[in-house]
Amino acid sequence: LRFDGGSHQFTPFLPALFGWQTEWSPDAKRMSYVRTDLTLWKASADGSAPQQLVFSPMQTMMPRWSPDGATIAFSARMPNQLWRVYLIQSAGGTPERLTTIEQAVSEGAPTWSPDGQAIIFGDTDCVLPKNCSIHRVELKTRTVTTLPGSEGLRTARWSPDGRYVAALRQETAEMLLFDFATLKWSSLAQPITGDDLAWSRNGEYVYGYNRYANYPEILRVHLRDRRKERVASLASLTLATSEVGNWMGLDPEDTPLFYHSIPSSEVFAFNLEAR
């Protein structure tokens, strides 16, 4: 669903895609998305000319375009295995594993540095919060380092200017900010109980959402003064549940998108006549 700022309502967005986790190329002419069977696709910005990039049985989530639009990073796994970060050419090809680390936790959504030379991702599915960290991978050497002080953090998103990384601390429902200039973390906002974060294209805001609240909402935090404001209410929606959680994103105009479950019921007839 896409949030209509005029009516303050969510409306269907490209329903023919049968997908979610939409992400646009840097020039906003193409989009990638994950279909409901967890395969990775790309299409034109209006949803036309779809092309499948990753096929079953590999399952995918959270694709991210490189700054030059040539590569898509995403998290993927084979059934019943842990999630790992992969790369694939946006024109198509064979998925390539980003690292050779065999840690006992899954690797979450990747996010690119503005120059396309590095990728950051956070650990997920940690049994103990302290087992989660935020990792940085240099693309040329595939060297992996851990951001200092990131123990217990997850869901990392690099800022458009490359100076900051926003992340979540699940046990305190807190959004934090890492500053590469000082190599320190600071608190941005709480409570933030959702699973996703998204930067505005100009880098002035970080978007998040609250799911477990009396008034579920999409919100944003202004980076300069750390003011938190509501963008959209989620009270009218039935929040979808899946193995990879909820999803919130932004379109090229920073309009919120949200994955929504439509409840329904049907009546069936069963013929008991003996055959």
N, C-alpha and C positions, 0 to 999 in steps of 0.2 A: 504494500500500500504506500501511496505517496501523500504527504501532508499538504493540503490546500490552505495556504495562509489566508486567503480571502474568506472562505467559509469555515475555517478552523476545523475541518473534517478530513479524515483519511479517505482517499479514493483509490480504486484499483489502478495499478501501474503496470503496463505491458503484460496483461494476464496470459497472453499467448506464449510467453516464454516458459511457463511452468517452472519458474526458477526463482532464485533469491541470491543474496550475497553479490548483488550487481556492483561492478567496479568499472569506471570509465578510463579509457586511455588518456594520456596527458593532453592530447589535442581534442578530447571529447567527441571524436568521430566514431569510436568503436567502444564496445563494452564487453566485459567478461561476466559470466554468471555461473552459478551452480544449479543444475536442475534438481528436481526433487528426488531423483535416483542417485544423487551425489556424483554425477559426471560433470566435467568442466566443459563449458562452451564459450564461444565468442560470437558477436553479431555486430551489425551496424548500430549506431546510437539509438535508432528508433526500433530496434529489435528485429529488423529484417536481415536476410542473408545469414541465418545461423550456421555455425560450423562447430562440430564437436572436436575438442582438443584431447581430452582424456577419456578413456573408455573403461567400462566395467571389466574386471571386478575391482579396479582401483577406485576408491572413494575419495572425494576431494572437498575442500572448503576454503574459503577466504582468499580468493585470487587477488593479486596486486600487480599492476603494470609497472615495468621499469620506467624511469624518466624518459628514455628514448623511445618507448613503446615497442621495443623489439622482443622483450622477454616478459613472461608472466611468472611470478613466484606464487606458490600456493602450498597449503598443507594437505597432505594426502596419506593414505594408508591402504594396505590390502586388508580384506575382512579379518576382523578379530586380532589385528595387530595395532601397534602404536602409531600415532600420527607423526609424520616427518615432513620437513619442508623440501619442496621440489622446485625445479625451474623447467620451463618449457618455452620454446620460441613461439611468439604470438602468431606466426604464420603456420605453426603446426610442427610436430616432430615427436621425439621420444622424451618423456619426463626424465630429468636428471636429479639425483639426490644432491642437496646442497652440502651436507656434511657427512662425515663417517662416524659421528658420535653415536654410541649405542647406550644412551642413558635410559633409566627405568621409568621415564615420564614422557608424555607426548610433547611434540613441538607445536606451538600455536601459530597464529596468523603471522606471516612475514610482513615486514614493512621496509621500504627502500630508503636509503640515503638520497638526498636531492641530486648528488652527482652520479648515482647509480653504481658506486663502487663498493657498497656494503649493504648488508641486510641485518635487521634486528628482529628477533622473535622472542617470545616468552614461553616458558614451560607451562603445561596444563596438566590436569588430572593428577595433581600431587596429593599423595596420601597425607603428608605433613606439609603445612604451608612453607616451612623453611626449605623444603626441597625444590621449590620453584625459584627460578632466577630469570633474568633477561640477558640474552646472549647476542653478541655482535659477530658477524662473519664477514671477513674481507673477501670480495669476489675473486680477486686475482690469485691470492695465495690459499684461500679457504681456511685461513687462520681464524680460530674461534676464541673470543674472550668474553668474560662476564662483566657486565656493568657493575662498578663498585656500589655496594650497598643495596643491590637489587634482590637480595635473598627474601623470599616470601612474596615477590611481586609477579604479576602475570599480565597478559593482554597489553603488549607494548605497541605504541604507535609513534613513529618518528614525525617531527614537525616539518612542514614544507620548507622552512629555511635551514633545517639541519641542526639547529642549536639545542633543541629539547627532545625528550622522549616522555610521553605520557604513559602511565601504567596504572594498574589497579592492585590494591591490596585487599584480597577477598575477605579475610577475617575481620577487618575493620571497616569494610565497605567504603574505602577511601580511594580517591583519585590523586595520584602523585605526579610530580614533574621532576625529571632529571635534567640538569643544566650542564652541558658539556664544558662550559667556560669555568665552572666551579667544581665540577665532578661531584655534585651533591644533589640529594633529593629534597623536595619540599612538598607540603600538602597543598593541593589545589581545591578540593571540595570533598564533602561527605554529607549524607550517605550517597554512594553510587552503587547500586546493587545489580546493575545489568552486566552483561558479558562483553560488550563492545564499546570502543571509543572511536571517534573520528575527528580529525582536524578539519576546520574550514580551509578553503583553498588559499585564503590570504594569511593563514596561520594565526589569526587573532582570537579564535575560539576553539575549545575542545568540547565536543558533543559527547554525551553519555545518556544513560537512561536508568530509571529506577523501576524495577519490576515488583519487588516485594515492598509495597508501601500502600497506605490507605488511598493515595492518589497517584497511581503509576503515571510516569511522565517521561518525556524526552526533555533534556535540559542541556544547557551549554554554559561553559565557564569562560569569562573574558580573561584572557591571559594577563593583560596589563594591570587590572585592579582585582582580579580573582573574584569578580562578582558572578554569582550563579543566578541564572534566570530560566524559567520554564519556557519551552518552545512549543510543546504540544502535549495534551493529555492523552494517556493510553487507557483511560477508564472505560471507554466504550468498546475496546478490543478484547478478543479472546486470545491471549498471548500463546503463540504456538510453542509446543514443546517437542524437542527432538534430541537425538543423541549428541548433536553438536550445539545444543542450546538455542537461545533466541538470537536474532540478528537485527542490528540497526545500521543504517548507512546513510550516505548523502549523495544526491545527484550532483551534476556539474554546477548547479546554482546554489549548492548547500541546502537544498530542500530535503528534510528528513524522509527516509524510507524505512518501513518497518515490516517485518514478516509476521503475517497474521493468520490465525487458524479460523476457518469459517465453520461453526458448529452446524450439524444437520442431523436429521433423523429420517428414516425411511421405513415403509411398511412392506413386508414381504408375505407372499402366500406360499405355503408348502403343501403340495398335493400328497395326501396320505393313501391314495388309491394303490392297492396292491398290484404289482406287475407280474 
